[in-house]
Amino acid sequence: MYEENKRDFKHSGPGIASFVIGLVSLIGYIIAFVVVGVRSASLINGSDSFIADSAESIFYLGISVLILAAFNVIGGVLGIIGLTLRKRRKVFGIIGTIINAVFLLLFMLIISTVLVNAGSV
């Protein structure tokens, strides 16, 4: 009887997708914060419409973080699906699930911190 070797298993497609989504969202978060940081630095150097421009920068940062958090939810679900597939390697599913879960936890931490601080004002 032929014994299946774990090295013969293919990687799970949803696990790979989860890993890729996690990496793309990491790059997206970095780009979003760098762009807003550069815009904020140029605002501080001197502009008459400081409040309007800073509000626009914060708006773009908020929208990009919400979109990236939605991608992280999708990536987390794909990672869990990749972990449940039988006779497939689970390395990318584990890594993708961890990456997306960490980003979602950080997102929830940021949201809760903002809500707590908004209540104290």
N, C-alpha and C positions, 0 to 999 in steps of 0.2 A: 504494500500500500504506500502511496506517495504521501510523504509528510510535507506539509506546506511550511516554508521557511519565511520568517518575518521579513527577510530582506527582499523577498519576491513581491511584497505588497506595494501597490502604488500609493502615492500621496493622495489625500482626499482633496477633491476640487474645492468644496466649500471652505476647507481649512486654508488652502492657498489663497482663496479670495479674501478670507478674513485677515490673513497676514498682510496682504497687499493693501487692503483698506486701512488697516492700522498704520502702515508706513506712510500711505498717502495723507492720512489725517494728521500724522505727526508733522509732515512737511507743510501741510496747510496751516496748522497752528503756528508754526514758526514764521511762515510768510505773513500771516495775519498780524501777529504781534510786532514783527519788524516793520511792516508798512505803517501800522498805527503809531509805532514809536518814532519813526522818521517824520510822519506828519505832525505829531505832537511836538517834536523838537523844532520843526520849522515854524510852528505856531508860537512857541515861546520866544523865538528870536525877534519877533515883532510883527504884529498884524493887528489891524484895527478891528476886525471881526473875529476876535479870539473865541468868544462864546459860541458863535454859530459854527465856526470851523471845528472846534473841539467836540461839539455835539455831533457833527457829521462823522468825525473819526470814531467816536464811541459807538455810534449807530452801526457803522460798517464792521467794527470789531464784534459787536453783539450779534449781528446777522451772520457773520462768518463762523463764529463759535457755535451758534445754534445749528447751522447747516452741518458743520463738522461733527457735532454731537449726534445728529441724526445718522450720519455715516457710521459713527462708532456703534450705535445701536444695531444697525444693519450688520456691521462687521462682527459684533458679539453674537448675534443670532446665527450667522454663517459659521462662526467658530464652533458653536455648540452643535450645530448640525454636522460639521466635520468630525467632531468627537464621537458622535453616535453611529457613524457609518462603520459597518463591520468589514473586516479584511482590508482595511486601509491604514496607512501610516497616520499617526495622529500628531506628529511634531508641529506642523504648521497650524493645525487646529488649536493646539494648546497655546502656542506662542501668540497667535492672532486673538484668541479669547482673552489672554492676559493683557495684551497691549490695549485692546478696546475697552476692557473692564477698568483698567487704570485710568484711561482718559475719561471714561464716564464718571468714575468716582471723583476725579479732580474737578470735573464740570459741576457735579452736585455739591462739592465742597465750596466752590466759588459762588454758586448760586445761593447756598445757605448762608455763607458769610455776608454776601451783599444784602440778603433779606434781614439778617440779624442787625447789621449796621444801619439799614434803612429804618428799622424800628426804633433805634436809639436816638435818632435825630429829632 
